[in-house]
Amino acid sequence: MDSSLFDELERKVERLLQINMTLKQENELLRTENAKLQFDRNGIKSRIDAILEKLQEVDHL
């Protein structure tokens, strides 16, 4: 094989490795953000459930 083909292949592999690393970093950031959003959602859900429970108690009076 021609050395230029090896050089081209090497560049492509390096680029793919860079893309892979970037995607892994982005994935980790998204996982962190998702965990925070789930935590926030659960807190809001708990507050809504408590309000609904109080409304049901008032309705039964």
N, C-alpha and C positions, 0 to 999 in steps of 0.2 A: 504494500500500500504506500501511497505517496505520503510524505510527511505533512503536507498541507491538509490532507484528509484527517490525519491524526490531530493536527492543531485545531481544525474545525470541530472535530468531535470533542476534544478537550474543552473548548470554549462553550460548546452546547451543554456538556455535562456540568461545567462550573455554573453556568447560568441556571440550569435546572436545580442545582444544589442551593443557589441563592434564593430562587423562587420558593423552594421547599422550606427553607429557613424562615423566610418572610411569612409564608402561610402558617407555619407553626406558631410564630409570634402573634400573628393576628388571631389565630384560633384561641390562644391562651388569653389574650385580651378580651375576646368575645365571651369566653367561658366565665371570666371574672365579672364582666358586666352582666351577664345572664344571671349569675348567682346573686348579685346585688339587686337586680330587678325582681327576682323571685322572692328575696327577703322582703323587699319593699311591698310587693304584692301581697305576701302573706300577712304583713302588718296591717295593710289597708283592709284586707278581707276580715281579719279579726275584729277590727273596729266596726266594720259594716255589720258583721254578725252580732256584735254586742248591741248596736243601735237597733237592729231588727228585733232582737230579743226584748229589748225595753219597749219597743212599740207594740209587740204582741202582749206584753204584760199590761200596758195601758189599755189596749183594746179589750182585754178581759175584765176590766174594772166596771 
